[in-house]
Amino acid sequence: MKSNFLKLTLAVLLASSLFTSCDKNKEEANDEEVITTMKLTFVPVGGGSSLIYEFNDLDGPGGAAPTQDEIILAPSKTYNVTLQLLNKTETPAEDITVEVREESDAHRFYYETSPGSSITISGLDNDVNGVPLGIASTWTTGGAATGSIKITLRHYPAVPPNKAAGDLANSSKSSTDIEVIFNTRVQ
């Protein structure tokens, strides 16, 4: 009887340690990454030179002021845009976009242009479930204008993630990983 009790106790301990290690691995897989840089690459449809605009906060919030470019685009033009996130505190810089793409069902970029900015954003790439992800997008400009665009990366932590196409940028189901407001000029 003592032998059966001992076997049962060992089985329970082994099973609980397996469950604990699985939970721990889930938590570690969702640790927040350090994001120091948001880089946007614009490729004009129909030809022309690519444009690159960046936001950099190399020492994180509360340190030195971040640097960022003003996005300047030509009027009546369409651009294919890719977004890249980097951690430049490491050498070489770590490409955080790889993790966002791997966990696409738990992430989403939101693009909010200011009224009168003369920029329309469409054609966002999708996650594995067909819900917008936004690493790639299409930007179309109208006439000359100034404005801004807010780009927000939201993380959906539920297991499995409960991201839906209709979710707003301020959804209570998600939290902000990074948010940047770029000034824009169409000229």
Secondary structure, 3 states (H helix, E strand, C coil): CHHHHHHHHHHHHHHHHHHHHHHHHHHHHCCCCCCCEEEEEEEECCCCCCEEEEEECCCCCCCCCCEECCEEECCCCEEEEEEEEEECCCCCCEECHHHHHHCHHHEEEEEEECCCCCEEEECCCECCCCCECCCEEEEEECCCEEEEEEEEEEECCCCCCCCCCCCCCCCCCCEEEEEEEEEEEEC
